[in-house]
Each structure stands twice: as C-alpha cells, then as structure tokens.
Amino acid sequence: MYRKELEAALNAAKFPNYFLLYGADEYQIELFAKEILAKFKDFEILSLYYDDYDFDAARAHLCEPSLFGGSPLLHVKSNKKIPAKELKILIDGCKNGGAFVFELFESDAKAVFDTQKAFGTNFARFFKPSNPDEAINLLAKNSAKIGLNITKNALYELYFTHNENLYLAASELTK
C-alpha cells in the first residue's frame, strides 16, 4: 500500500487490527505508526523496541486473555525481521480482538518479502521523499497537528538547513 492509500485507510471507519510499516524513511514510518496507534487508544499497549523484543512476552500479551478484560495491542519497533513462525502466531492472536503494529526499519524489499507476505495487504512501504515538495508537505502536516503556524518558505528553509533530513527537520518543529 502506498502512503496515499494508507492516509485514506486511516480516515476510514474500520482499520485493520494488524499492520506492517517498513521502508527507508524512519520519519514517515514513525509518523504513521503514531496515527495507527491512536486508532487503538483504548487498548492495553505493550511496546517492544529493537533488542527488547521477546516472543514469549509478545505472545503472552497478545494471545492470552487479560486479567482486566481489555483488548491487547502489541507495538514492535525493530530493524530485524521477526521469524515467520512467530509472526504467524502474533497475527493469529489478533483474531481474538487484539491489535499488532510492526515498525520494521529495513529498506530492502527482498529481505522483508516474507514479513510483508505474512501481513497480506496490511502493510505500507515508505521511501525517502522524492523531492523537497513532498518532504515539505509532510512537515506541513506535522506542524498542523502540533498547532504550529508556519509558512511553507520557513519549512523549506528548515528542511534545507538540516541537509534535507526529514527526521531532523521534524524534530526541530517539535522544539
């Protein structure tokens, strides 16, 4: 799925309860992961980052019933693939009302093929912005969300000041 399709899906009433975000642009992956996680704001979240990922803890959170009766949400952020067997179990755990969001910081589509296949159509791949206008539109969207009134010229200046690094420019906006 492309970014525009993901934006449309996020605005729709129903959103898949398991989703993969991967690609070469960390900023966009994190930006859209936040939007997806907001869709599940009433869920009990377990976030596992990079080397903190533990399959047993992830499976227990997602697949076993909660003592408090809430719906579980597993959020994994990593630069390593999850083994296919483990991934299948986690995705199957979403059938009981849980949710799973996987941020994979890997740009090689061949390396991610098995992971993408496990998620079916519930994935989005992100590329670095192809031109400054695309990056500025993303920064403008972010600045509007945080309530910052800033001109496009100022966004261009900020973007170029940070050597066209979208992540650094967006971090500067939040300061």
ZIBELUR-V543071 format. One record per backbone hydrogen bond with DSSP energy under -0.5 kcal/mol. CO is the residue of the C=O (numbers start at 0). NH is the residue of the N-H. If there is no record, write none. Layout:
CO;NH, CO;NH
This chain:
0;124, 1;5, 2;6, 3;7, 4;8, 5;9, 6;10, 7;11, 8;11, 16;99, 18;101, 19;123, 20;103, 21;125, 23;25, 24;28, 25;29, 26;30, 27;31, 28;32, 29;33, 30;34, 31;35, 32;36, 33;37, 34;38, 35;38, 35;39, 36;39, 37;40, 39;42, 42;44, 43;72, 45;47, 45;74, 47;76, 48;51, 49;52, 53;57, 54;58, 55;59, 56;60, 57;61, 58;62, 58;63, 59;63, 65;68, 70;43, 71;98, 72;45, 72;74, 73;75, 73;100, 74;47, 75;102, 76;49, 77;104, 82;86, 83;87, 84;88, 85;89, 86;90, 87;91, 88;92, 89;93, 90;93, 91;94, 92;95, 92;97, 93;96, 98;73, 99;18, 100;75, 100;102, 101;20, 101;103, 102;77, 102;104, 103;22, 103;105, 106;108, 107;111, 108;112, 109;112, 111;115, 112;116, 113;117, 114;118, 116;119, 118;121, 120;122, 121;19, 123;21, 125;23, 125;24, 130;133, 130;134, 131;135, 132;136, 133;137, 134;138, 135;139, 136;140, 137;141, 138;142, 139;143, 140;144, 141;145, 142;147, 143;146, 146;148, 147;149, 150;154, 151;155, 152;156, 153;157, 154;158, 155;159, 156;160, 157;161, 158;163, 158;164, 159;162, 161;164, 163;165, 164;168, 165;169, 166;170, 167;171, 168;172, 169;173, 170;174, 171;174
